[in-house]
Amino acid sequence: MQGNSYVTVPEVADSCGLSYTGLEQHLLFYHKDLVKRRIRIRKKALRRQRKGEITGRGTVHAPSPELVEKYAEAVHLYATTPMSAARIAGKTGVSKKGFYEHLQRWHLDLVCRRKNIPYEEGRLVDWSKVRKYNPATKAKYAEAIRRLKESGLPTAQVAAEFGLQPEAFRSYLKEHEPELYARKGMVRTDTGGAVSRRSMEKYSEAMHLYGTTTESVKSLARRFGFNDCSFGQFIRRNFPELVEKHNEIVRKKGKQNK
């Protein structure tokens, strides 16, 4: 045995013109340490399979030369382009099912790299970490993301500019561009604080009325269909100056009515 290569006793006997049973008996009697070493290797191999190494059956875990040649072009395209496996199979003339199986068995590292999840040879893959988007989807959003970073425009406006569904675009950003998602999802207040852009858009008209009239939080919430507790907490937490302004208007109105 040299490196990762593994030759069985029958193969050695055949290549040397010896009797298999005779060679086996000779090894058991005169080379017990060698036999024990091979047994340890095979026992260890039962617990894991690594490409190019020995399996529990004493054979090398590797695709046949015929399979390597058959899928060579498809594997190359899968490793170097964002094309889907199905499209690659069609382009290279191989069976889609066969190519999928070949990738899963012999090129799981490439599959995991595409899906952006950890991979370690011989260990089970945690498929719960599989991302939802393939490289073709990444390419689809690339220009929109660049535009979003450079322009400072709202996410919905950029999505519309590129013909994207806003919520799908936001979901992609949340998973693959979390810092950008967080930054675009927040706006700065006049006092330097950060609040949710969506909450600001939701509450903006009601907040304007709250800061310019005597209408209460509960009344405004009922009028606009908000939860009054959530609306009130949002104002108190992020715009305390608006609360003071509203209270001042209420006080002045009260004095006028006396």
N, C-alpha and C positions, 0 to 999 in steps of 0.2 A: 504494500500500500504506500503510495507516494502522494503527498499533498492531500487533495480531496478525492483522488481516484480510489476506487475500491474494487478489487478483483476477487471473485468467489473461488472457493476451493475447486469446484468442478472446472472452472475456466483455467485455473493454473494447471490442474491435472491434464486437461485436454491439450493445452499449449505445450506441455513438456512430455507428452506421450506416456503419462503415468496412469495407473489405476486410481480412480477417485477414492474408493474405499481404502486402498493401501496408503494413499497420501494422507487421508483423514486420520487413520490410525497412527501413522508416523507423527503427525502433528500433535495428537492427543498424548502420545507417549513421551516424545522428546522435546516438544515446544509448548508446554502447558501455559507458560506466561503469554505467548503470542495468541493462543486460543482465548485466554481470559481477556486479553486486551480487546480482541475483536468482539467478544460478547458484550463487554462494557460499552463499546462504541454503538453497537446495535440497540442495546437497552436505552441508552441516552437518546438515540435517534427516534425511539418510539414516542417520546414525549414532544418532539418537535420536528418539523421538516424545513430544511433550508435548501434553497436551490443550489445544486452543485455538490451537496453533501450526502452522506449515507443515510438511507432510510432504515426502518426497523426490519425490512426484508433483506437488507444487505446490498441493495442496489443504489445507484446514484440518483438523487431526486433532480431530474432535469428533463426538459422536453426533448423529444427525438429530433435528430437532424432534419427529418422531413417536415416536422411541425415548425421548426425554426425558419426553414426556407419558405414554407407556405405563407407564414404570417409576417415575414421580415419587413416588407414594405408597409403593411398595415400598422405594425408596431412602431415603425419609424415615424409615420404620420401622426400616430396617437401621442408620441413623445414630443414631437416638435411643432405641432400645429394645434389650434383650438377646435378643429373639426370633431364632430361627434363620432362615437364608435360606429353608429349605424351608417353615417355618411361615408366613413372610411371603408367600411365593409363593402358598400356599394361601389365605391371608386376602385377598390383593389380586386373586386370579384371574388371575395371570400364570403362564406356564410356568416350572417350577422350573429346568429346564435353561437356558432363555432368560435367566432372572434371574441365575443363576450366571455365565453368559457376559457379561452386561451389567456385572455387578460387576467381574469380572476385567479387562474391557477399559476401562471408563470410570470405575470407582470403586475402583481398587486401593488407594488411600490409606485408604478405609474398611475394606477387607478386612484390610489390615496393622494398622490401629489396633485392630481386634477381636482380632487374633492377637498383638498386642503385639510386633511386630517392626519394625525400622527401615524407613522408606520415603522415597525421594527420586524425584521426578518424572523420568522418562526413564532411570532406572537399573534394572538387574536386581534383583529382590527375592531376598534370601537366604532361601529357604524352609526351610533347615535350622534356622532360629531360630523356626519356627512353634511356638507353645505348644500343649499338648495339650488344653486345655479352652476351651470357648466361654463366652460370657456367661451362658448358662443354668446352666452348671455352677458358675460363680462365684456366682451367686445361691443355688444349692443349698447351698454351703458357708459363705455369709456369716454366718449366725446361729451356726453351730458355731464358727467362728473367733472371733467376738465372745465367745462363752461361754468358749472356751479362754483368751483373753487376760484376761478379767475374773475367772475362777474359780480359776485355778492348778491345776485338775484335770488328771490324766494324759490324754494324747491319746486313748488307747483308751476311757477312760471317757466322754469327751465324744462320741466317735464313736458309742458305744453309745446314748447319750442321744438322739442325733438320728437314729438308725437308719442310720448310715453304716458302710461297710466300713473298718475301721481302717487297713489298708495303703493303700487308695486315698486316704483322708483324709491320711495321712502323706505320700504322694507329691505330693498337691496342695500341702500346706504347704511341702514341700521346694522346689518350683518357684516358688510364688507368694508364700510368706511365709517366706523363708529365715531371717530373724532369729528369728521365732517358732519355726520348726522346730528351729533350733539350740538355742534356750533350752529348749524342751520336751523335747528329746532328751538333755539333760544334767541331772544332779543334783549337788548339793553334798555333799562329804564333811564329816566333823566337823572336818577340818583346813582347810577352805576351798577344797579343790580341786574340780575339775569332772570328772565321769566320765559315761560313757554310761549313760543310764537302762536301756536294754535289756540292757547287760552286767551292770548291778547286779541286775536281775531274774533274769537267767540264772544268775549266780554266787552269789546271796544265801545260799541254804541251804548250799552247799558252803563258803562263806566263814565262816559261823557255826560249822560243824563244825571248820574249820581253826583258828579262834581259840579253840576250847574243848576240843579233843581233841589227841591226838598223831598223828592220821591225816595222812599225807603228802599233798602236792599231787598226786603221781602216783596215789596210791590213790583220792583224792577225784575226780580227773579221770576215772579209769577207771570209778568207780561212777556218776557223773552223765553220762558220755558226752562229756566235754570233751576238747579238745586240752590235754595237761598243760603244754606250753610256754606256750601262750596264757594259760591260767589262772594259772600261776605268775608270768608277766610282769605280768598285770593286778594281782595282789596286791602284788607288789614295787614296782610303779610308783605305785600309787594308795593302798596301805594298808601302808606300811612298819611302822607300829605293830602291825599284825596279825601280821606276820612275827615281830616281837620277842616278842609275846605267845605265839605258837605255840612259838617256840624256848624260851621260859621254861618252858612246860608240859612240853616234851620233856626239858629238863634236870632238872626236878623229878622227873619220872617215872623218869629214869635213876638219880638218887640213891636213890630209894625201892627200886629193884630191886637195888641193890648190897648 
